[in-house]
């Protein structure tokens, strides 16, 4: 099981994705995906901060 999420990009960057796989169950993958989304939501619309968070996750 795995997941994929689009990460925020900085100006002049191309599309970025975070992909993770190898989870034992769908529930575990879903939980990890929710966690990644939650971290990105902390940026609260600040695109620079969202990109920084994406850098840490990617």
C-alpha positions, 0 to 999 in steps of 0.5 A, spaced: 500 500 500 502 507 498 500 514 497 501 520 493 500 527 494 502 533 490 507 538 494 507 545 493 512 548 488 516 554 488 516 559 483 520 556 477 519 549 479 516 544 476 511 539 479 513 535 485 510 529 488 511 525 495 510 518 494 510 513 499 509 505 499 510 499 503 505 500 508 502 494 511 495 496 510 491 501 507 489 504 513 496 505 515 497 509 508 491 513 509 493 515 516 500 517 513 497 521 507 492 525 512 498 526 516 502 529 510 496 533 508 495 536 515 502 538 515 501 542 509 495 545 512 499 548 517 502 553 512 495 556 512 495 559 505 502 562 506 505 559 499 513 560 501 511 556 508 508 550 504 514 550 500 518 549 506 514 544 509 514 540 502 521 540 502 521 537 509 517 532 507 520 530 500 
